[in-house]
């Protein structure tokens, strides 16, 4: 169907692939397989060619550095003046693109753009052409370096240039501090006027580049916020210069809760200085302080002072600010910014804990403000629209208070702080927070096991002044979960938990006995001081943890399960070694409860060949002894030596008074060998053989160490 000259002249010629009956069947026709294969391959190749995008990187026209760009030198000053004059005029950019000047330092272009007052759109085109030149230089280099994002690069360049101009202006203002609300400043020197002109122009250019996507948004907004945070108290003229810049980006700041919170802290601090009685005395402003009546109680009053519905401003604590030419724009600008954050980003004002950022301390930015944001002044008088905005502000203020209380109470249910369960929840969350914030890689006076113990088990007061719950069961369970779970890392956790519980046990034992001699110099209880019949303090809690929450092996391919089980073995190894957990009492408890007894419902590894004989033998064992360990299953998994019956009897010897009539029989070595071979045939995990079918306590008894 290709429209070639021959087909256009003669028409399409029908050439059927099979000669003969064209409407019949081609079932009996012999086709050449090689021809079919070649045709099919050509179809695939053509399809691949059509679906492949052309490499525009190689075919794009290279930027001719010599024809389109020329480096600026001292000799080309007149040409530069003419070119920037044309750029500031109406000459088409297509003609200017034939010869674009390139400066050795990229920041020099901002000075020329401001000098000739080039429109910001044409200035942005000039910066884009500079980027194209440097990109072409980078591509033509044989050894390419790491390509820097041009947005980040030009953000750093323009912020550095603006900061240099701002420092020149700030130095002038600091030389002549404000002498009063109406006292004028002296005339600016020529260099300060030039810096002011550069600042005003390039600030507008930065705004255009920000909106055009040429700057990194978060980086630039962070720089703007840092400029405000560096303004010292009392530098009102400098703050008045920067406030329009802040208000221009108010819609961008409220899209980031982090930046909005930092900005809210700045606004509330400055408003607090302006609204306090001693901040604007004769020493600072040279006139009487602006009077203001701060509200007592919460920072967010439920019923702010209402204003009459008249069009003019009534007599309020802000009357002095309305007539003061120096502080009026400051109060209105800071109030407007804070109210915008309340309306658009209330999450930035919620009371919360801050553990990492030194700028944002624990609390809320509104804690620094003596009145509610809805009571701050608004421009335009007390109109209907203003009343609607104030009503919306009061509504959001109530939401902020409720969310702050929820954070402070750890999102507990109502009156949870007054109940025992509430104290337990708060203590558990506090313990987890302390563990996650402790630095275990270093040890000093404020960062040691003693300080960690005092923060977890120290007798403290709750926020309401109530005594903390003396019950440590929930904290001990949390410590075990923290040491075992795979959501945390580090083998040090087992040792830390063992040391903490050992010290806690020593304290409790000392309180019970009332004898300080029980505690040795290290603050731990010696193993000899606890008799064999004494039950460790946390034995029942740890046993309950093993019964209900401790990990077990159920799936051979589950790696997280294996890690948690290994952590559990390591934890109880340390607990046994520090006399916090008694292995002998644990085994006696299992035997008395029948957890190790031979029962029909327990899974039992057996050989398929002797299934019937093993079944009859197990019935005889059940009839012959009331408490008897499983011969083939437990003996194999615990790998008990049959010649060490004395050690086995000693492990269950008095004073536990546990009668164990059954012991592993040394008369069936062949059966055990068959069972072990069966284990290998099943392909069980070599690290934990024959355990995935066993109950949890048999798995634990297999791996927990026996104290010597």
ZITAPE-V88063 format. One record per pair of residues at least 6 apart in sequence whose C-alpha atoms are under 7 Angstrom apart, sorted by sequence separation. I is the first residue (numbers start at 1). J is the second residue. D is the distance in whole Angstrom. If there is no record, write none. Layout:
BEGIN
i->(I	I)
j->(J	J)
d->(D	D)
END
This chain:
BEGIN
i->(103	138	209	253	254	273	274	281	282	321	322	354	416	417	461	462	510	519	575	576	590	591	652	684	210	253	281	321	354	460	461	518	576	231	280	281	354	439	460	510	553	691	280	353	459	510	553	113	280	352	353	483	278	352	483	679	277	351	352	277	351	506	551	552	277	350	551	349	349	374	275	349	506	479	506	374	506	374	503	503	502	642	169	168	293	642	292	431	169	291	292	168	169	88	102	605	68	70	72	88	604	635	68	69	70	71	72	88	165	290	597	598	67	68	69	70	71	72	85	87	88	597	598	67	68	69	70	71	84	505	597	598	628	69	596	597	627	628	629	631	165	339	628	629	162	229	225	632	335	335	538	539	536	332	423	424	536	332	423	428	536	428	453	107	234	343	350	342	349	352	527	350	351	637	107	346	350	352	351	352	155	271	154	155	151	152	151	152	638	151	155	173	637	267	299	584	607	170	299	313	473	477	584	607	312	313	606	299	305	311	588	267	299	300	301	304	311	607	299	300	310	311	63	299	309	264	309	486	295	294	295	494	498	502	294	486	494	498	486	502	485	495	501	484	494	498	260	484	114	483	484	120	124	111	114	250	254	261	114	120	257	260	261	483	240	243	247	254	257	258	603	254	257	603	110	272	268	272	300	262	268	269	265	268	264	268	596	181	180	179	180	178	179	180	533	583	556	573	572	573	569	569	555	553	554	553	181	181	552	181)
j->(109	144	215	259	260	279	280	287	288	327	328	360	422	423	467	468	516	525	581	582	596	597	658	690	217	260	288	328	361	467	468	525	583	239	288	289	362	447	468	518	561	699	289	362	468	519	562	123	290	362	363	493	289	363	494	690	289	363	364	290	364	519	564	565	291	364	565	364	365	390	292	366	523	497	524	393	525	394	523	524	524	664	192	192	317	666	317	456	195	317	318	195	196	116	130	633	97	99	101	117	633	664	98	99	100	101	102	118	195	320	627	628	98	99	100	101	102	103	116	118	119	628	629	99	100	101	102	103	116	537	629	630	660	102	629	630	660	661	662	664	199	373	662	663	199	266	263	672	376	377	580	581	580	377	468	469	581	378	469	474	582	475	500	157	284	393	400	393	400	404	579	403	404	690	161	400	404	407	407	408	215	331	215	216	214	215	215	216	702	216	220	238	702	334	366	651	674	238	367	381	541	545	652	675	381	382	675	369	375	381	658	338	370	371	372	375	382	678	371	372	382	383	136	372	382	338	383	560	370	370	371	570	574	578	371	563	571	575	564	580	564	574	580	564	574	578	341	567	198	567	568	205	209	198	201	337	341	348	202	208	345	348	349	571	330	333	337	344	347	348	693	345	348	694	202	368	365	369	397	360	366	368	365	368	365	369	698	285	285	285	286	285	286	287	655	706	685	704	704	705	703	704	692	691	692	692	324	325	696	326)
d->(7	6	6	6	6	6	7	6	6	6	6	6	5	6	5	6	6	6	5	6	6	7	6	6	7	6	6	5	5	7	6	7	7	7	7	5	5	7	6	6	6	6	5	5	7	7	7	7	7	6	7	5	7	5	6	7	6	5	7	7	4	6	6	6	6	6	6	6	6	5	6	7	7	6	6	5	5	6	6	6	6	7	6	6	6	6	5	6	7	6	7	7	7	6	7	6	7	7	6	7	6	7	5	5	6	6	6	4	5	6	6	7	7	5	5	5	5	5	7	7	6	6	6	7	6	6	6	6	7	6	5	5	7	7	6	6	7	7	6	6	6	6	5	7	6	7	7	6	6	7	7	6	6	7	7	7	6	7	6	7	7	6	6	6	7	7	6	7	7	7	7	6	4	7	7	7	5	6	7	7	5	7	7	6	5	6	5	5	5	5	6	7	6	6	6	7	7	7	6	6	6	7	7	6	6	7	6	6	7	6	6	6	6	7	6	6	6	6	6	5	6	6	6	6	6	6	7	7	6	6	6	6	6	6	6	7	4	5	6	6	6	6	7	5	6	7	7	5	6	7	5	5	7	7	6	7	6	5	7	7	7	6	6	7	6	7	7	6	7	7	6	6	5	6	7	7	7	6	7	7	7	6	5	6	6	5	7	7	5	6	5	6	6	6	6	7	6	6	7	6	7	6	7	7	5	5	7	7	6	5)
END
